[in-house]
Amino acid sequence: MKALTLKGCGTALLTPFKKDGSVDFECFGATVDRQIAAGIHFLVPLGTTGETPCLSLQERIGILKVAKEHSKGRPVIVGGGTNSLDATIESMKQLEPYGPDAFLIVVPYYNKPTQEGQYRYFKAVAAATEKPIVIYNVPSRTGANMEAATTLRLARDVENIVAVKEASGRYAQISAIIKDAPEGFSVLSGNDDETLSLMATGAKGIVSVASNVAPVEMVQLAEALLADDMPKARALHHRLSPLFKNLFIESNPIPGKAAMARLALMENVLRLPLVPASEKTEEIIRQTLDELKPQTV
């Protein structure tokens, strides 16, 4: 049996910056509070959505500390992956004293490892910590896809590999993982627009970008799917679909920051090489929010 079973909706948290470009830790704490008030099931700081490659070690530690302080017992799954085994292990060692409940480790990017290389890498990563590991497969960003057979091999062979965040967009591949996953291993959608289709066929949850903007609705969607309430889930899916689409019309997290700024929840400030949304995207986000009217918490 796996040590940590993840299910429901987890938020891939944005990192707020002040106008001077420094991390706004107070705003981040308020962001986490809003998530908890909405009933979020787990928190995922320091991922792609959090602009983590542009954060210093001390900033990453600060973000993790605030997430834990405000989590009220919700699991905190912290991003810790790089494209180097030594650097990933060092990253985990640096963050581990601050209490993450698990590490989200991306398939190594740029290097384009083979399936055997991916297997050996994740086995070595897992051996370097007693914390649970969540694999993050996002070939559109990494340049390398982890195939179903490799994911399942790791799920069976490595006790503390407890879940996969699957953002490949390859339904047949993800379905094969869901079908043959060992007991206690969670398949989590990595794409908001696939939440319905994947959870309806056995995925346990979603690591969501949209839940930064609409946490109440995303929690409702995940809980409806876990309860097999398909009429409610379908209605929420269709209501949220424009948000799912429009949060990715420019590179994530650019539209998400624009949306949160429009909701007066954080400054629309990003770190280079990312820049704020174009005027066209800003208008699309405005229209999307006006139509959706996310519930306040």
Number of C-alpha atoms within 10 A of each C-alpha: 11 17 13 19 14 23 20 23 27 31 27 26 27 26 26 27 19 15 13 8 12 14 19 18 19 10 17 22 20 15 22 25 16 19 27 21 13 20 17 23 23 22 25 25 27 26 22 17 22 22 20 18 12 14 17 10 13 11 17 24 18 15 23 23 19 17 28 20 13 18 20 11 12 17 19 23 28 28 28 26 25 18 18 13 15 11 13 21 19 16 17 23 14 15 21 20 10 14 16 22 19 25 25 24 26 25 27 27 19 11 12 16 19 13 16 10 12 21 19 13 19 23 17 15 19 22 15 14 16 11 20 22 26 28 25 24 24 22 19 12 16 17 14 21 24 22 18 18 14 16 24 18 13 22 26 17 12 16 18 24 28 27 27 26 23 28 22 21 17 11 14 10 15 24 18 14 25 22 11 14 19 16 12 15 28 26 27 31 27 23 20 22 21 17 25 23 16 23 22 16 13 17 26 24 28 33 25 28 27 26 25 24 24 23 27 21 20 30 24 19 27 25 19 20 27 19 10 13 13 15 11 14 23 16 11 18 22 13 14 22 15 18 27 21 13 17 25 16 14 14 13 17 24 23 24 27 26 25 29 20 15 16 15 10 18 23 20 22 23 24 14 9 6 14 13 19 23 13 9 9 20 17 13 19 24 16 14 21 18 10 13 16 10 17 11 12 13
